[in-house]
Amino acid sequence: MTEFTRIGKFKMTWLLDGYYPCTPDFVPGARSEEGRNLYKKAGLPPEGPSKEPFHAFAIEWKDHLWLIDTGCGQEAGPERGKAPEQLRSMGYSPEDVEGIIITHLHKDHTGGLLTSEGKARYPNTRLYIGESEMEFWTGSDVPEGNAGDHEVTKAVLEQYEGRIEVVPDNAVIAPGLRFVPLYGHSPGHNGVMIEDGGQRMLMWADLMHSSILQFHYPHWSVRPDMDPERAVATRLELLERLVEEDTRVAGSHTYGAGLVRRGEIAYELVPTDTDNRH
């Protein structure tokens, strides 16, 4: 069944778009005794892979339906791009989505904005994108290794022309929904803070790509990090701060939600009574 949780007036539902195999090729630090031990502790071969998710999220409140990111679409193979099916299982169609918050412009977060014919999948929505991220991907310095992301971004900007809001990186997008800058994975990578009624949930997007590995060794970067040093510094700073807070967290490539707390090695995710509801 579909996983969801509540944050005050908001209902947040995980839209599982598919999976990817996480190996030491993706997390180079895991090619170590420490990495092999973590894989084995999880009941996996010592070189993995672990099965990690691609998530988008639906946010409902009152008569509103928004999304945070949209998943891969057809950009990562036919076994992915399942977020629209998840949305339909909730009783919605793409036409029902009013707003889509884009955490960053990597194609596994934006490919789902397009149909297999390259047209806009969500005809009635507005997109909200942070200004630093938009400035980078519409500039002239996109690395060759990100050509695929760049092509999808260009197609998205064309198909959603006139329906894109470029906002400050720390903008309040709607009451209770605001960007949280978490730079490094991409130049303008943002999380989204959802808060109401004294409750808070930070959807930290691609701050972390493997629950098995990076909670224990948060200094391990991943291949797609565009600025690995800054991504690691952002992750370490945020995790350390969250240890002292009652802010729940969830991620695009991690499972479930909970509070960040000290763990046996470094950190762990501790579910609360309101997490992992079905």
NUPA-500349 format. One record per residue (C-alpha): chain; residue number from 1; x, y, z. Coordinates in Angstrom, 2 decimals. Example, Ala and Ser with C-alpha at 12.3 -4.5 7.8 and 13.67 -1.06 7.14 Angstrom:
<sites>
tigu, nutor, xx, yy, zz
A, 1, 12.30, -4.50, 7.80
A, 2, 13.67, -1.06, 7.14
</sites>
This chain:
<sites>
tigu, nutor, xx, yy, zz
A, 1, 0.00, 0.00, 0.00
A, 2, 0.98, 3.64, -0.42
A, 3, 3.05, 5.10, 2.39
A, 4, 2.00, 8.44, 3.81
A, 5, 2.37, 10.61, 6.88
A, 6, 0.77, 13.79, 8.23
A, 7, 2.38, 17.09, 9.16
A, 8, -0.37, 19.24, 10.66
A, 9, -2.85, 19.97, 7.87
A, 10, -0.60, 18.38, 5.25
A, 11, -0.73, 14.78, 4.09
A, 12, 2.53, 13.71, 2.43
A, 13, 2.50, 10.55, 0.31
A, 14, 5.55, 8.77, -1.08
A, 15, 5.27, 8.18, -4.85
A, 16, 7.64, 5.30, -5.56
A, 17, 8.93, 5.85, -9.09
A, 18, 11.25, 2.83, -9.19
A, 19, 14.56, 1.58, -7.84
A, 20, 18.25, 1.65, -8.65
A, 21, 21.10, -0.68, -7.60
A, 22, 23.51, 1.07, -5.25
A, 23, 27.05, -0.34, -5.44
A, 24, 30.56, 0.88, -4.62
A, 25, 30.71, 2.18, -8.19
A, 26, 28.05, 4.68, -7.11
A, 27, 29.37, 5.27, -3.57
A, 28, 33.16, 4.87, -3.91
A, 29, 33.72, 4.99, -0.15
A, 30, 31.82, 1.72, 0.14
A, 31, 34.65, -0.08, -1.64
A, 32, 36.24, -0.65, 1.75
A, 33, 36.09, -2.98, 4.71
A, 34, 33.55, -0.63, 6.29
A, 35, 31.36, -0.75, 3.21
A, 36, 31.55, -4.51, 2.88
A, 37, 30.57, -4.86, 6.53
A, 38, 27.52, -2.63, 6.07
A, 39, 26.32, -4.56, 3.03
A, 40, 26.77, -7.86, 4.84
A, 41, 25.00, -6.56, 7.95
A, 42, 22.04, -5.76, 5.68
A, 43, 22.04, -9.34, 4.40
A, 44, 23.55, -8.38, 1.04
A, 45, 26.69, -9.45, -0.86
A, 46, 29.79, -7.56, 0.34
A, 47, 29.81, -5.40, -2.81
A, 48, 26.04, -4.91, -2.82
A, 49, 23.96, -3.85, -4.56
A, 50, 21.36, -2.42, -2.22
A, 51, 17.98, -1.62, -3.73
A, 52, 17.42, 2.10, -3.33
A, 53, 14.31, 4.10, -4.32
A, 54, 13.47, 6.95, -6.62
A, 55, 10.75, 8.94, -4.84
A, 56, 8.53, 11.85, -5.71
A, 57, 6.02, 13.11, -3.15
A, 58, 2.39, 14.20, -3.21
A, 59, 1.34, 16.95, -0.79
A, 60, -2.38, 17.30, -0.05
A, 61, -4.15, 19.89, 2.08
A, 62, -7.72, 21.15, 1.98
A, 63, -8.62, 21.01, -1.73
A, 64, -5.02, 21.30, -2.95
A, 65, -2.69, 18.76, -4.55
A, 66, 0.95, 19.56, -5.15
A, 67, 4.00, 17.44, -5.91
A, 68, 7.62, 17.63, -4.83
A, 69, 9.59, 16.46, -7.88
A, 70, 8.16, 14.01, -10.41
A, 71, 10.55, 11.07, -10.69
A, 72, 12.38, 9.78, -13.73
A, 73, 9.70, 9.50, -16.38
A, 74, 11.18, 7.44, -19.20
A, 75, 14.67, 8.81, -18.57
A, 76, 15.88, 5.82, -16.54
A, 77, 14.32, 2.85, -18.35
A, 78, 10.88, 1.23, -18.54
A, 79, 11.10, -0.28, -15.06
A, 80, 10.95, 3.23, -13.63
A, 81, 8.65, 6.19, -14.23
A, 82, 5.92, 4.76, -11.99
A, 83, 5.00, 7.96, -10.09
A, 84, 1.96, 8.73, -12.31
A, 85, 0.58, 5.25, -11.59
A, 86, 1.05, 5.90, -7.88
A, 87, -0.81, 9.20, -8.24
A, 88, -3.67, 7.48, -10.06
A, 89, -3.88, 4.89, -7.27
A, 90, -4.64, 7.83, -4.94
A, 91, -7.58, 8.80, -7.16
A, 92, -5.87, 11.68, -8.99
A, 93, -4.90, 12.43, -12.57
A, 94, -2.06, 14.70, -13.79
A, 95, -4.68, 17.38, -14.49
A, 96, -5.38, 17.65, -10.76
A, 97, -1.88, 18.83, -9.80
A, 98, -1.76, 22.58, -9.08
A, 99, 1.90, 23.08, -8.24
A, 100, 5.17, 21.14, -8.48
A, 101, 8.17, 22.08, -6.35
A, 102, 11.43, 21.10, -8.06
A, 103, 14.28, 20.44, -5.61
A, 104, 16.88, 20.40, -8.38
A, 105, 17.12, 19.80, -12.11
A, 106, 18.62, 16.33, -12.33
A, 107, 16.59, 14.25, -14.74
A, 108, 15.58, 11.60, -12.17
A, 109, 13.59, 14.41, -10.51
A, 110, 12.29, 16.18, -13.62
A, 111, 11.97, 13.49, -16.31
A, 112, 8.50, 12.72, -15.01
A, 113, 7.35, 16.20, -16.05
A, 114, 7.35, 14.95, -19.65
A, 115, 5.35, 12.26, -21.42
A, 116, 7.02, 9.64, -23.59
A, 117, 6.31, 12.01, -26.51
A, 118, 8.21, 14.81, -24.77
A, 119, 5.11, 16.87, -23.94
A, 120, 4.06, 18.39, -20.61
A, 121, 2.51, 15.66, -18.44
A, 122, 0.91, 18.13, -15.98
A, 123, -1.17, 20.60, -18.01
A, 124, -2.60, 22.68, -15.15
A, 125, 0.40, 23.05, -12.87
A, 126, 2.97, 25.70, -12.12
A, 127, 6.59, 24.77, -11.48
A, 128, 8.61, 26.30, -8.64
A, 129, 12.40, 26.26, -9.09
A, 130, 15.12, 27.90, -7.00
A, 131, 16.97, 30.73, -8.68
A, 132, 20.50, 29.31, -8.18
A, 133, 19.53, 26.01, -9.75
A, 134, 17.81, 27.70, -12.67
A, 135, 20.70, 30.07, -13.24
A, 136, 23.17, 27.20, -13.43
A, 137, 21.22, 24.95, -15.81
A, 138, 20.34, 27.78, -18.17
A, 139, 23.95, 29.01, -18.24
A, 140, 26.84, 27.97, -20.42
A, 141, 28.95, 26.00, -17.94
A, 142, 27.02, 22.74, -17.60
A, 143, 29.57, 19.87, -17.42
A, 144, 29.61, 17.34, -20.26
A, 145, 28.79, 14.59, -17.79
A, 146, 25.44, 16.26, -17.14
A, 147, 24.41, 16.62, -20.76
A, 148, 21.37, 14.38, -20.21
A, 149, 20.16, 16.52, -17.31
A, 150, 20.69, 19.61, -19.43
A, 151, 18.65, 18.22, -22.34
A, 152, 15.73, 17.30, -20.08
A, 153, 15.86, 20.74, -18.47
A, 154, 15.67, 22.43, -21.85
A, 155, 12.68, 20.30, -22.83
A, 156, 10.92, 21.02, -19.53
A, 157, 11.47, 24.77, -19.85
A, 158, 10.05, 24.70, -23.36
A, 159, 7.00, 22.59, -22.49
A, 160, 6.14, 24.56, -19.35
A, 161, 6.91, 28.02, -20.72
A, 162, 4.77, 30.64, -18.98
A, 163, 4.08, 28.34, -16.03
A, 164, 7.45, 28.46, -14.26
A, 165, 8.10, 30.48, -11.11
A, 166, 11.77, 31.08, -10.33
A, 167, 11.98, 31.88, -6.63
A, 168, 14.74, 32.66, -4.09
A, 169, 16.55, 29.60, -2.77
A, 170, 15.01, 30.03, 0.69
A, 171, 11.57, 31.10, -0.55
A, 172, 8.26, 30.38, 1.12
A, 173, 6.50, 28.78, -1.84
A, 174, 3.11, 28.44, -0.17
A, 175, 2.11, 28.80, 3.50
A, 176, 3.83, 25.90, 5.27
A, 177, 6.04, 24.95, 2.31
A, 178, 9.47, 26.51, 1.89
A, 179, 12.81, 25.81, 0.26
A, 180, 15.85, 24.91, 2.40
A, 181, 19.17, 25.37, 0.55
A, 182, 21.30, 22.19, 0.71
A, 183, 23.97, 22.91, -1.87
A, 184, 26.55, 20.52, -3.24
A, 185, 24.72, 17.69, -4.95
A, 186, 23.87, 20.34, -7.54
A, 187, 24.66, 24.07, -7.50
A, 188, 21.19, 25.05, -6.28
A, 189, 20.00, 21.82, -4.65
A, 190, 17.14, 22.47, -2.21
A, 191, 15.21, 20.51, 0.35
A, 192, 11.61, 21.34, 1.19
A, 193, 10.42, 22.08, 4.72
A, 194, 6.77, 21.19, 5.39
A, 195, 5.42, 22.63, 8.63
A, 196, 2.07, 23.18, 10.28
A, 197, 0.58, 22.96, 13.75
A, 198, 3.95, 22.74, 15.46
A, 199, 5.06, 19.78, 13.31
A, 200, 7.90, 19.82, 10.79
A, 201, 9.11, 17.49, 8.05
A, 202, 12.22, 18.20, 5.97
A, 203, 12.21, 16.39, 2.64
A, 204, 15.92, 16.64, 2.03
A, 205, 15.87, 15.42, -1.58
A, 206, 19.32, 14.11, -2.57
A, 207, 21.19, 14.97, 0.58
A, 208, 21.62, 11.21, 0.97
A, 209, 21.35, 8.31, -1.51
A, 210, 21.70, 5.23, 0.70
A, 211, 20.28, 4.65, 4.17
A, 212, 22.48, 1.56, 4.52
A, 213, 25.70, 3.44, 3.86
A, 214, 25.52, 7.18, 4.38
A, 215, 23.91, 7.45, 7.80
A, 216, 26.90, 5.50, 9.09
A, 217, 29.51, 7.17, 6.88
A, 218, 28.07, 10.56, 5.87
A, 219, 31.45, 11.69, 4.51
A, 220, 31.04, 9.20, 1.65
A, 221, 30.01, 11.05, -1.48
A, 222, 28.17, 9.67, -4.52
A, 223, 29.16, 9.86, -8.17
A, 224, 26.41, 12.32, -9.20
A, 225, 27.45, 14.90, -6.56
A, 226, 28.48, 17.87, -8.68
A, 227, 30.49, 19.43, -5.85
A, 228, 31.37, 16.45, -3.63
A, 229, 33.26, 18.46, -1.01
A, 230, 30.39, 20.87, -0.52
A, 231, 27.79, 18.06, -0.58
A, 232, 29.62, 16.27, 2.23
A, 233, 29.95, 19.46, 4.27
A, 234, 26.24, 20.22, 3.82
A, 235, 25.28, 16.69, 4.86
A, 236, 27.48, 16.68, 7.95
A, 237, 26.31, 20.11, 9.08
A, 238, 22.63, 19.26, 8.63
A, 239, 22.82, 15.85, 10.32
A, 240, 24.60, 17.32, 13.30
A, 241, 21.95, 20.01, 13.66
A, 242, 19.05, 17.59, 13.25
A, 243, 20.31, 15.41, 16.10
A, 244, 19.19, 18.16, 18.47
A, 245, 15.85, 18.86, 16.76
A, 246, 12.43, 17.26, 16.53
A, 247, 12.31, 17.78, 12.78
A, 248, 11.38, 14.62, 10.95
A, 249, 13.14, 13.90, 7.67
A, 250, 12.49, 11.96, 4.49
A, 251, 14.44, 11.71, 1.24
A, 252, 14.18, 11.07, -2.46
A, 253, 16.46, 8.03, -2.28
A, 254, 15.96, 6.77, 1.27
A, 255, 13.18, 4.79, 2.88
A, 256, 10.59, 6.01, 5.36
A, 257, 10.83, 8.97, 7.69
A, 258, 11.95, 9.70, 11.22
A, 259, 14.27, 11.68, 13.46
A, 260, 18.02, 11.82, 13.03
A, 261, 19.79, 10.61, 16.15
A, 262, 23.24, 9.39, 17.17
A, 263, 23.92, 5.88, 15.95
A, 264, 26.33, 3.07, 16.63
A, 265, 28.80, 4.48, 14.11
A, 266, 27.59, 8.02, 13.32
A, 267, 23.85, 8.61, 12.85
A, 268, 20.61, 6.67, 12.44
A, 269, 17.02, 7.35, 11.42
A, 270, 14.57, 6.66, 14.25
A, 271, 10.90, 6.36, 13.21
A, 272, 8.30, 8.04, 15.39
A, 273, 4.72, 7.03, 16.11
A, 274, 3.49, 9.14, 13.19
A, 275, 5.96, 7.76, 10.63
A, 276, 5.57, 4.93, 8.12
A, 277, 1.79, 5.06, 8.15
A, 278, -0.09, 3.09, 5.52
</sites>
